[in-house]
Amino acid sequence: MHIKRILTAIAIVIVLAGAIYGGPTVLAILAAIIGVMAVYEFFYMMGAANSYRPFNPICVWSMITCAVVIIGGNILPGRFVFGSLMISFLAGVAMALFFYNRAVNNVIGILKDHVFATFYITLPLALGISVVSEPNGIAWLFFLFLAVFASDIGAFY
């Protein structure tokens, strides 16, 4: 059981180090792929809990938003990230009202998941890329990952 975790950790560290040292564009593409998978997983869990399909138009829109904000935040740092999040929120409201006009509770529930996924998953990944471009940004990012990995290992044992 421990050998799988050790081998997975080694593989992830190698991929992550390559992406960080490959530059912000490579890191943005990796973060966008991870973000899209995380948004889908989040909607899968929320759909099971709230009795709706995980692969619905709001989920697809959240995945697109995640990729656009992360990759776009690499091209136009700063204003684009927050502008994209606001556009995503407004478009999510319109899509929720259009596709899920059955009950107000259902619209609000799915929209809540969209907003939460957009801010909880997308924003940290998009801002993590901008940390790399700062002075000593790579060291700070590795310190963050080291702290997260250490707390996960400590929680396991």
Secondary structure, 3 states (H helix, E strand, C coil): CHHHHHHHHHHHHHHHHHHHHCCHHHHHHHHHHHHHHHHHHHHHHHHHHHCCCCCCHHHHHHHHHHHHHHHHHHHCCCHHHHHHHHHHHHHHHHHHHHHCCCCHHHHHHHHHHHHHHHHHHHHHHHHHHHHHCCCCHHHHHHHHHHHHHHHHHHHHC
